[in-house]
C-alpha cells in the first residue's frame, strides 16, 4: 500500500474518480427523478413515443456512441478534462425508467391535494415525490456511482494527462508497470474498491427496501 501511494499520483486519481462519480450520480438522480415525475404524472402530446424513444437508447451499446460522443466533447473543447467524463453521464435512460415506475405508484390524489393546498410543482416534487421514492433514489445512486467509478473505456479515450486519470486507468497503469508485482496490483485494486463498499454499506437498507418494493410491484 505504501508503494502504491508513494510511487504514483494515486491520490490525484482517487480524487478525480470521486469528483466524477459524485457529480455524475448527483446529476443522474436529479434528471432521472424529474423526468420520471414528468412521464409518470403529466399528460402532454407524444408522451408515450418520447418515453419509448428514451427506452430505446438502452439498447444501443456505448461503443457505438463512442465516436459521436468524442466529436461532441471535442467541439465543446472539453477533452482531457473532468467535464469530459461528467457531461456524457448526466442523463440515464435506465434511471428515468426506474424512477417513472416508482413514481407512477404514488396516488394521484396525494398530488392533487397538494395542488389544492397551493403547492407549486417544484414544491410537490421536493416535498412529496422525492421523500416517497427515496429507496429507489438510493438504489439508483449506488448503481450510478458504481458504473461511473468503474468506467474505463471512455476515460481512456477522453483523458490524455496522467494527472487527470481515474482509478480504473490507474489500475491499468500499475498492471503495465508492475506486471510481475501482484502485491502492488492487488493493493491498488483494494484501494479502488473501498469507496464502493462504503457507499453500499451506507445505503444498503434503502437498496433492500427498493428491491422489496420492486418485487411487490
C-alpha positions as CSV (number, residue, x, y, z in Angstrom):
1,X,0.0,0.0,0.0
2,X,2.8,2.4,0.8
3,X,4.4,1.7,-2.6
4,X,1.1,2.4,-4.4
5,X,0.6,5.7,-2.6
6,X,4.3,6.7,-2.9
7,X,5.3,5.7,-6.5
8,X,2.3,7.1,-8.3
9,X,-0.2,10.1,-8.0
10,X,-2.8,7.7,-6.6
11,X,-4.3,10.5,-4.5
12,X,-5.0,12.6,-7.6
13,X,-6.5,9.6,-9.4
14,X,-8.7,8.9,-6.4
15,X,-9.8,12.5,-6.1
16,X,-10.6,12.6,-9.9
17,X,-12.7,9.4,-9.7
18,X,-14.5,10.7,-6.6
19,X,-15.3,14.0,-8.2
20,X,-16.5,12.5,-11.4
21,X,-18.6,9.7,-9.8
22,X,-20.2,12.1,-7.3
23,X,-21.1,14.6,-9.9
24,X,-22.5,12.0,-12.3
25,X,-24.5,10.4,-9.5
26,X,-26.0,13.7,-8.4
27,X,-26.9,14.7,-11.9
28,X,-28.4,11.3,-12.7
29,X,-30.6,11.4,-9.5
30,X,-31.8,14.9,-10.4
31,X,-32.5,14.3,-14.1
32,X,-34.0,10.8,-13.6
33,X,-36.3,11.9,-10.8
34,X,-37.5,15.0,-12.7
35,X,-38.0,13.1,-16.0
36,X,-39.6,10.2,-14.1
37,X,-42.1,12.5,-12.4
38,X,-43.0,14.2,-15.7
39,X,-43.5,10.9,-17.5
40,X,-45.5,9.4,-14.7
41,X,-47.8,12.2,-13.6
42,X,-48.1,14.7,-16.5
43,X,-50.0,14.4,-19.8
44,X,-48.6,16.0,-22.9
45,X,-48.5,15.3,-26.6
46,X,-46.3,12.4,-27.8
47,X,-45.7,11.3,-24.2
48,X,-45.6,7.6,-25.0
49,X,-43.5,7.9,-28.1
50,X,-41.0,10.0,-26.2
51,X,-40.8,7.5,-23.4
52,X,-40.3,4.7,-25.8
53,X,-37.6,6.7,-27.5
54,X,-35.8,7.1,-24.2
55,X,-36.1,3.4,-23.5
56,X,-34.8,2.5,-27.0
57,X,-31.5,4.2,-26.2
58,X,-30.8,1.5,-23.6
59,X,-30.4,-1.0,-26.5
60,X,-27.5,1.0,-28.0
61,X,-24.1,-0.2,-26.7
62,X,-21.7,2.5,-25.7
63,X,-19.0,1.6,-28.2
64,X,-21.5,2.6,-30.9
65,X,-21.8,6.1,-29.3
66,X,-18.1,6.4,-28.6
67,X,-17.1,8.4,-31.7
68,X,-20.1,10.7,-31.7
69,X,-19.6,11.4,-28.1
70,X,-15.9,12.1,-28.7
71,X,-16.7,14.5,-31.5
72,X,-19.3,16.4,-29.4
73,X,-16.9,16.8,-26.5
74,X,-14.1,17.9,-28.9
75,X,-16.4,20.5,-30.3
76,X,-17.1,21.7,-26.8
77,X,-13.4,21.8,-26.2
78,X,-13.7,19.7,-23.0
79,X,-11.4,16.9,-23.9
80,X,-8.7,16.0,-21.4
81,X,-10.8,17.5,-18.5
82,X,-13.0,16.0,-15.9
83,X,-16.0,17.7,-17.6
84,X,-15.5,15.3,-20.5
85,X,-16.2,12.4,-18.1
86,X,-19.1,14.1,-16.3
87,X,-21.3,15.5,-19.0
88,X,-21.9,12.3,-21.1
89,X,-23.2,10.5,-18.0
90,X,-25.6,13.2,-16.6
91,X,-28.7,11.5,-18.0
92,X,-29.6,7.8,-17.6
93,X,-32.3,6.1,-19.6
94,X,-32.4,3.3,-17.0
95,X,-32.7,5.9,-14.2
96,X,-35.6,7.6,-16.0
97,X,-37.4,4.3,-16.4
98,X,-36.8,3.2,-12.8
99,X,-38.0,6.5,-11.3
100,X,-41.0,6.6,-13.6
101,X,-42.1,3.1,-12.5
102,X,-41.8,4.0,-8.8
103,X,-43.4,7.5,-9.1
104,X,-46.3,6.0,-11.1
105,X,-47.2,4.1,-7.9
106,X,-47.8,7.3,-5.9
107,X,-51.5,8.1,-5.6
108,X,-52.7,10.9,-7.8
109,X,-55.0,12.1,-5.0
110,X,-52.0,12.9,-2.9
111,X,-50.5,15.2,-5.6
112,X,-53.9,16.8,-6.3
113,X,-54.4,17.5,-2.6
114,X,-51.1,19.3,-2.6
115,X,-52.0,21.3,-5.6
116,X,-55.3,22.3,-4.0
117,X,-53.4,23.5,-0.9
118,X,-51.4,25.8,-3.2
119,X,-48.2,23.9,-3.5
120,X,-46.2,24.5,-6.7
121,X,-45.0,21.7,-8.9
122,X,-41.4,22.2,-7.6
123,X,-42.7,22.0,-4.0
124,X,-44.7,18.8,-4.8
125,X,-41.5,17.3,-6.4
126,X,-39.2,18.3,-3.5
127,X,-41.6,17.6,-0.5
128,X,-43.7,14.7,-1.7
129,X,-42.2,12.9,-4.7
130,X,-38.6,12.8,-3.5
131,X,-39.2,11.6,0.1
132,X,-41.6,8.8,-1.2
133,X,-39.1,7.5,-3.7
134,X,-36.0,7.7,-1.5
135,X,-35.3,4.0,-1.6
136,X,-35.4,4.0,-5.4
137,X,-33.1,7.0,-5.4
138,X,-30.7,5.3,-3.1
139,X,-30.6,2.2,-5.3
140,X,-30.1,4.3,-8.5
141,X,-27.4,6.4,-6.8
142,X,-25.4,3.3,-5.9
143,X,-25.8,1.9,-9.4
144,X,-24.8,5.2,-11.0
145,X,-21.8,5.7,-8.6
146,X,-20.6,2.2,-9.3
147,X,-20.9,2.5,-13.1
148,X,-19.1,5.8,-13.1
149,X,-16.4,4.7,-10.7
150,X,-15.7,1.6,-12.8
151,X,-15.8,3.2,-16.2
152,X,-12.7,2.5,-18.2
153,X,-13.3,2.9,-21.9
154,X,-14.5,6.5,-22.1
155,X,-11.8,7.9,-19.7
156,X,-9.2,6.0,-21.7
157,X,-10.3,7.8,-24.8
158,X,-11.1,11.3,-23.4
159,X,-8.2,11.7,-20.9
160,X,-4.5,12.1,-22.0
161,X,-3.0,13.7,-19.0
162,X,-1.9,11.2,-16.3
163,X,-2.7,13.7,-13.6
164,X,-6.4,13.7,-14.7
165,X,-6.7,9.9,-14.9
166,X,-9.2,8.0,-12.9
167,X,-8.8,4.9,-10.7
168,X,-9.6,2.3,-13.5
169,X,-6.8,3.9,-15.6
170,X,-4.6,3.8,-12.6
171,X,-5.1,0.0,-12.3
172,X,-4.1,-0.4,-15.9
173,X,-1.0,1.8,-15.2
174,X,0.0,-0.5,-12.3
175,X,-0.7,-3.6,-14.3
176,X,1.5,-2.4,-17.1
177,X,4.3,-1.0,-14.9
178,X,4.4,-3.9,-12.4
179,X,3.2,-6.9,-14.3
180,X,5.1,-9.2,-12.1
181,X,4.3,-7.5,-8.8
182,X,0.9,-8.9,-7.9
183,X,1.0,-7.5,-4.4
184,X,1.1,-3.9,-5.8
185,X,-1.7,-4.6,-8.3
186,X,-3.9,-6.1,-5.6
187,X,-3.1,-3.3,-3.2
188,X,-4.2,-0.7,-5.9
189,X,-7.3,-2.8,-6.6
190,X,-8.2,-3.0,-2.9
191,X,-8.0,0.8,-2.6
192,X,-10.2,1.2,-5.6
193,X,-12.9,-1.0,-4.1
194,X,-13.1,0.9,-0.7
195,X,-15.5,3.8,-1.8
196,X,-17.9,1.4,-3.5
197,X,-18.1,-0.7,-0.3
198,X,-18.6,2.4,1.9
199,X,-21.4,3.7,-0.4
200,X,-23.2,0.3,-0.3
201,X,-22.9,0.0,3.5
202,X,-24.4,3.4,4.0
203,X,-27.3,2.9,1.6
204,X,-27.9,-0.9,1.9
205,X,-31.1,-0.5,3.9
206,X,-32.6,1.7,1.2
207,X,-31.4,-0.6,-1.6
208,X,-33.0,-3.6,0.0
209,X,-36.2,-1.7,0.6
210,X,-36.2,-0.7,-3.1
211,X,-35.7,-4.3,-4.2
212,X,-38.6,-5.4,-2.0
213,X,-40.9,-2.8,-3.3
214,X,-40.0,-3.7,-6.9
215,X,-40.7,-7.3,-6.2
216,X,-44.1,-6.4,-4.7
217,X,-45.0,-4.4,-7.8
